[in-house]
């Protein structure tokens, strides 16, 4: 009667020999001697009650039973190894953040090295999306979104009030002495933006209908690149233009900024207790946003 207990070490040895094709290769992978692997295989076969391998002069080959069971053993150990790796991965060491692509590329990603210096043990996984996520029905830890903050079923913490203002390349700025001079230069447009030039121009007594249309893009990042290339004036906001302004690639020709009535919010679950990494990330995010605000003469 065969032994009802089959040792895991023996099964591991059998799987390695079958997958690698030799006792020597299995011994090298498992970090033991060839003799030890051979003994484990013999013991496992005895426990199984039938041979897994045929012994040949040049090594071993699977039996008919072995050809059936070995692929299943390989799949089983892959599943087991994956489960162990998942168990070892501390939940506080991976932070999944959902942000709009333009916010990610023009503001967040350039600052992630600062986060990594402060929290070297935490890996960020970035989900680039404009769709409002449900933290309770996804693996998203924090989402950063622009809006009025009144989203149902989530916790929304205010980060920054959005303000808009014209930006352009330094060479083009020389042609813009007063806001009325905007009528004389091309306007680069973000075709998907809901922000209107009228919002900035109307308080100055100007009409957006008199602006000259320049190139139009369905991506704000491309519109910003066009402005940097001197192709026109762009209606920008803080997180879009901050780094290009700091680098001197763009200038804001006029001091006026207009609040849009919406802002940036950190969105998290309203039901779950926040892990330490989420709290740390939001604290770091507020610090970085304060630096951006300071560029524009604001800040908490």
Residue, then its C-alpha position, 0 to 999 in steps of 0.5 A: x500500500x502506498x504512503x498517503x503522505x507525499x513530501x513537498x520536497x520530494x515533489x519539488x525535486x521531481x518537478x525540477x528534474x522533469x522540467x530541467x531534464x536532468x538530475x544535475x540541472x535540478x540539483x543546481x537549481x535546488x542548491x543540493x547534491x545530485x545524490x540528494x535529488x536522486x534520493x528525493x525522487x526515489x522517495x517521492x515515487x515510492x510515496x506516489x506508488x508508481x514511477x515518474x521517470x525511467x532510468x536510462x544510461x544517459x539519465x532519466x525520461x518521464x514515464x507515461x504517468x510522468x508526462x501527465x503529472x509533471x506539467x501539473x506539478x510545474x503549474x502547481x509550484x508556479x501558483x505556490x511560488x506566486x502565493x508566497x511572493x504575494x504574501x511576502x509583499x507588504x501592502x504598504x510597500x506598493x502604492x497605486x495612484x490614479x491620476x490624469x495623464x497630463x497631471x502625471x507627465x507634467x507634474x507628478x512624475x518629475x517629482x516622484x524621485x523626491x518621494x522615493x528619496x523620502x520613502x525608498x521602500x515604497x514602490x509607486x504604481x501609476x494608473x493614468x486615467x481621467x475616469x473617477x475611480x471607486x477605491x472600494x471596488x479597485x486596487x487604487x489607493x489614492x486618486x488625484x482628480x480635478x473637480x468641485x470635490x463633491x463626489x459620492x461615496x469617497x473621501x475627497x481632500x482639497x489640495x489646490x485651487x485651479x487657476x488659469x493664465x496665458x503662457x508662451x515662449x520667451x521669444x513670443x512674450x516680447x509681442x505681448x505688452x498688454x493683454x489686448x496684444x493677445x489678439x495679434x498672436x496665434x492661440x494654441x488650444x487644448x481641444x479637450x479642455x473645458x476651460x474657456x479663454x473668456x474666463x480669463x479675458x472677460x474681467x479685463x474687458x476683452x473678447x475671446x472671439x477676437x483671438x487668432x486660432x493656432x494649432x489645436x491638440x487633443x492632449x494638453x501635454x502636446x499643446x504645452x509642447x507647442x507653446x514651448x516651441x513658440x507656436x502660440x499662446x496657451x491658456x494654462x494652469x499651475x500644475x501644467x505649466x509650473x516646471x516649464x515656467x521654472x525652467x524658463x521654457x515658458x513665461x507668463x506675460x501677464x500677472x493676472x490669474x483667474x480661479x476656475x472654481x474647481x480644484x485638485x483633490x486627493x480621493x481615497x476610500x471613505x470606508x477603509x482605514x488608510x494605510x501609513x503609506x497613503x497618509x505619507x503620500x498625501x502629506x508629501x503631496x501637500x508639501x510639493x503642492x505648496x512649493x508649486x503654489x509658492x511659485x505663483x505667490x500663493x501657499x498655505 
